[in-house]
Amino acid sequence: MPARNFIPAIFAALIFGISIPVSKALLGSVNPLTISMYLYAGAFLGLFVYGIIFKRKEADKNERITPKDLIYFFLASLSGGVFAPLCLFTGLTLISGFAASLTLSFEAVITVLIAGIFFKEKITLHLLVAVALLTAGIFFLDSGGEGIFSVKGFILLFASQFGWAIDNNLSARIRSIGSVDLAKYKGLVAAAILFLYAVVFRIPFLTSKAPLILLIGILSFGCSLVFYIDSLKLIGAARTAALFMAAPFIGGVLSIIMLGERPAAAGWIAFFLFLCGLSVLIGKELRKIPSV
């Protein structure tokens, strides 16, 4: 398999991973709701323009949308486009970008746990070991790199991962809307709901940082998805998932570089435990892939 086939997955992880340190830097002057709104508006704009320029046709694009799919779509938009980002960026005001980035690793295991508990998918020993390793990592992960642990911050971060895990499971069961269109319209609905919330409750949302946040939304939530989908076709689901799971670690390293954070020694132990946990989670699937 040519090495260039791995480039889209690497790009997807890189541009998604950068969203946490950049958002952390912006939170000093922009509130969490505003960042969430512009990020998802950016995702919609990016995917909308992409659809016009490349006129990509998805195999299931023209299927009739069922009432069940509409319910799943709306619930996924609420959980993944409104609840999750609000929890994430509120929690990010209380903990470091390094800690927050690593905590994003929980989305994968929570997604699989929800699939097993509520949708009767198989829960394996590998998943339980991964959960144990990630949970152990939390005990070594302080909130600011200085031994200060914010319980509220981590609860909000876990809540955000739970919201995105629900989104993942609901979106996976929507058959009548293609992946790019699904992400595009979820971005539109999420941005609209957040905008209405800001207007009704008089939360300030006009900011000079809007173009930058929109750009991050276009890249981290729009282009990242396009690269991810392209990677699925080039190297398959397991390899793509394995490479994309590097995003939390990329975010952690970039938080050190961009924000000047200095994790304590325990933070690097957490980094290692999180890495082991995700490696266990995907290792079984990777071993099933024949050598090429």
C-alpha positions, 0 to 999 in steps of 0.5 A, spaced: 500 500 500 503 506 497 505 511 503 501 517 500 494 513 502 495 514 509 496 522 508 488 524 509 488 520 515 494 524 518 491 530 516 484 529 519 487 527 526 492 533 525 487 539 523 482 536 528 487 535 534 489 543 533 482 545 535 483 544 542 489 548 544 486 554 539 480 554 542 483 554 549 487 560 547 480 564 545 476 562 551 480 568 555 476 573 550 470 569 547 465 565 551 464 557 550 457 558 547 460 563 541 466 558 540 461 553 539 456 557 535 462 559 530 465 552 530 459 549 527 457 554 523 464 554 520 463 546 519 457 547 515 460 553 511 466 549 509 462 542 507 457 547 503 462 550 499 466 543 498 459 540 496 458 545 491 465 545 488 466 538 487 459 536 487 460 529 490 454 525 490 454 520 495 451 513 494 445 514 499 444 521 498 437 520 494 434 515 499 427 517 502 428 520 509 424 516 514 421 519 520 426 515 524 432 518 521 429 525 522 428 523 529 435 520 530 438 526 526 435 532 531 437 528 537 444 527 534 444 535 533 442 536 540 447 531 543 453 532 538 452 539 536 449 543 542 450 539 549 457 536 547 461 543 545 458 547 550 460 542 556 467 541 552 469 549 552 466 550 559 470 545 562 476 547 558 476 554 562 477 550 568 483 545 566 489 545 561 489 544 554 493 538 555 489 535 560 482 536 555 486 533 549 487 527 552 480 526 555 477 526 548 480 519 548 474 517 552 469 518 546 471 512 542 470 507 548 464 511 551 461 510 543 463 503 543 460 502 550 453 505 548 453 501 542 454 495 546 449 497 552 443 500 548 444 497 541 446 490 543 453 490 539 458 486 542 462 488 548 469 485 548 475 484 553 479 489 549 474 494 551 474 493 558 481 493 558 481 500 554 476 503 559 481 501 565 487 504 562 484 510 560 480 511 567 487 509 571 490 515 566 485 520 569 488 519 576 495 521 574 492 527 570 491 534 573 487 540 570 493 545 570 499 541 570 500 544 577 497 539 581 490 542 581 485 538 580 478 541 577 473 536 578 467 540 575 472 541 569 473 533 568 465 532 569 464 537 563 469 534 559 466 527 560 459 529 559 462 532 552 464 525 550 458 522 552 454 527 548 459 526 542 458 518 543 451 519 543 451 523 536 456 517 533 451 512 535 445 515 532 449 518 526 451 511 525 444 508 524 441 514 519 441 510 512 438 516 508 443 521 509 450 521 506 456 522 511 458 529 508 451 531 508 449 529 515 455 533 518 453 539 514 446 539 516 448 537 523 453 543 523 447 548 520 442 546 526 447 546 531 449 553 529 442 555 529 440 553 535 446 556 539 444 562 535 437 562 538 439 561 545 444 567 545 439 571 542 433 569 547 438 569 553 442 575 551 448 572 551 453 576 547 456 573 540 459 578 536 466 578 536 472 580 532 475 573 533 469 570 529 473 569 522 478 565 526 473 561 529 469 560 523 476 558 520 477 553 525 470 550 524 472 549 517 478 546 518 477 542 524 470 540 523 469 540 516 475 538 512 477 533 517 471 529 516 472 530 508 479 527 509 477 522 514 472 519 509 477 519 503 481 515 508 476 510 509 476 509 502 484 508 501 486 504 507 479 502 510 476 503 517 480 500 522 487 503 519 483 510 519 480 509 526 487 508 528 491 514 525 485 518 527 485 516 534 492 520 534 488 527 535 488 527 542 495 526 543 496 531 537 492 536 541 496 535 547 503 536 544 500 542 541 498 545 547 505 544 550 507 548 544 502 553 543 500 555 550 506 554 553 503 548 558 508 544 562 505 538 564 508 535 571 511 528 571 504 525 572 501 528 566 506 524 562 504 517 565 497 519 564 499 520 556 502 513 556 496 510 559 491 513 555 496 511 549 496 504 551 488 504 552 487 506 545 492 502 542 488 496 546 482 498 543 484 498 536 489 493 536 484 487 535 481 490 529 488 492 526 490 485 527 485 482 523 487 486 517 491 482 512 498 484 510 499 488 503 
